[in-house]
Amino acid sequence: MIRIIDFYFFALKVTIALLLAAMVVLVFGNVVLRYAFNQGITSSEELSRIFFVWLTFLGAVVTMREHAHLGVDSLITRLPKPVAKLAVLLGYGMMLAATWLMISGSWTQTLINLHVSAPATGISMGVFYGAGLAFGVPAFFILLWDAFAIVTDRIDVTTEALVRDSEEEAALEDPAHTAFPVLKPKH
């Protein structure tokens, strides 16, 4: 099961990279075509917008799984363990409620816009709103799993880093997983 989950998140990272590459090609290609040949790719802007939305939501899922989102946990680390645990679980409850709203709203918008076509490409606008589902469903399960791990003391909220205080801290902790790894000088 762990391999399947790891493969799923690997596939998400590959999809994110492909979406970013496609955006670069579409936008740069459109600029070159407009200025050099007085032509253009009609659907470039629309496809780039859809790709960007999907890239953002899929990236949020990967970030959530890796606990790489930025946050401040200085209060939680200073509270007594039972109070800290209660505070974190309360926060997780609010995040689950917000994620449920995201899922239900995205589902409703996807159904409403399923038969609406985008003007330039003709792609169903349900694809655009489906990105919220692609984020919401995995995020809901990630939050549930983390809350379960906190309740069962698999995660100690007073010592475990549930968020990153800064991007630099994240880069120093695990330079292999950053876009711009920190290079240490050789002596």
N, C-alpha and C positions, 0 to 999 in steps of 0.2 A: 504494500500500500504506500509506503514511504517513497518507493521508486516512482510510482505513478504520480504522486504529488510533486516530487522533484522534477519529473519530466514535464508536467503541466506548467510549472513556473519557468522552466528552461524554455519551453515553447512560447510562453508569454514574452520572455526577454527577446527571443529571436523575432517574434512578431513586432515588438516595439522597434527593434533595429530596422526591420524591413519597412515599417511605416515611415520612420524618419528618413530613410534613404529615398523612398518614393516621393516624399514631400520635397526633399532637396532637388531631385531630378525634375519633378513637375514645375516647381517654382523657378529654378534656374533655367530650365529649358524654355519655359514660357518667356522669361526676360530676354534670353538670347534670341528667340524667334521674333519677338516684337521689335527689338532694336536692330537686329541684323537683317531680317527678312520681311519686316512689316507684316508678319503673320502671328499667330498665337494658338495656344491649345485652349479651346473653348472651355473645357471642363477642368482646367488646372486649378483654379481657385476653389471650386466646389469640392473637388476630390481632396485637395490639401486640407480644407477645413474639416472634412469628415475624418481624414487620417489623423489630424491633430487631436480631435476629440477622442478618438479611440486610443491613440498613443497616451494621452493624459490619464484616461480612466484605467487602462491596463497597467500603466506605470504606478498608479496609486495602489493597485492590488499587490504588485511586487513589493512596493515600499512598505505596505502594511504587514506583509508576511515577514519581512526582514527587520521589522521594528526600526526602520531607517528614517521615519518621519521625524521632523524637528519638534521639540517640545521641551517643557521645563518640568522636571520632577524633583526639584530641590525641596519642596514642602513634603512630598510623599516620603522621601528618604529620611526626613527628620521626625516623622510621626512614629509613635509606637506601632509595632507590627499589626495588632488587630485593627487599629484605627486606619492605618495606611491601607490595609487590605480592604476595609469597608469603603474607603474613599475611592480606591482604584476600581472596585466592583461597581460602585455608583457611576463612575465615569464610563465604564464599559456598558452599563445599562443604558445610559444616555446615547452612547455611540450605536448600540444595537437598535435603539428606537429611531435614531436619525437614518441609519442604514435601511431599516424597514421602510421608512418614508421614501427613501431614494428608490428602493426596489418597486414599491407599489406605484409611485409616480412615473417611473420609467416604463413600467409595464403598461400603464394606462396610456401614456404618450405614444408608445410603440404601437399599440393597437389602434389608436386614433389615427396615426399617421402612416399606417401600413400601406394604404392605397393612395397616399399623396406622393407624387413624384418630385424629385429635385428638378429645378428648371433647366440646368445645363446638361446633366448626365442622365436624367430619367430614373436614377436610383431611388428606391423607396426611402422615404424619410424615416421609416421604421428602423432602418439600418443606423441612422444617425442617433435616434433615441435609444436604440438597443445597447449602446455603449454604457448607459447607466445600469442596465442589467448585468452586463459583463463585469462591472465593478461591484455592484451591490451584492450579488449572490455569493461570490467567493469571499468578499469582505465580511459578510454576515457570518459565514462559517469560520473564518479566521478569528473574528471577535469572540464567537462562542467557544472555540477551542482555547483561546487565551484565558477567557473567564473561567472555564473549567479547570485549566491548569493553575490558576490563582486560587480557586476554591480548594483544590486538592493539594495545595502547597508544592506543586511541581515548579511553580514560579514564585520566588520570594520577592515581593514587591519592594522590600526595603533594600535589597542588594542588586536585583536584576535591573538592567537598563531597558526599560520599556520604550524609551524615546531617546533621541540624540539631542544634546544641548546645542551642537553646532555642526556644520558640514565639515569643518576642519577636524573635529573630534572623531567623526565617523571615518574620515580618511586616514587618520592616524591609527585607529583601531584595526582597520582591515583595508589596507591600500589595494589589495587585489580586486576588491569589489567596487571600486570607485571609477568614475569616468576619467578622472585625472589623478592618477596615483601620485602619492608623495614620494619623491626621490630623495633618498638619504645619501649624503656625501660619503665617498669612500676615503678612508684615512690611510 
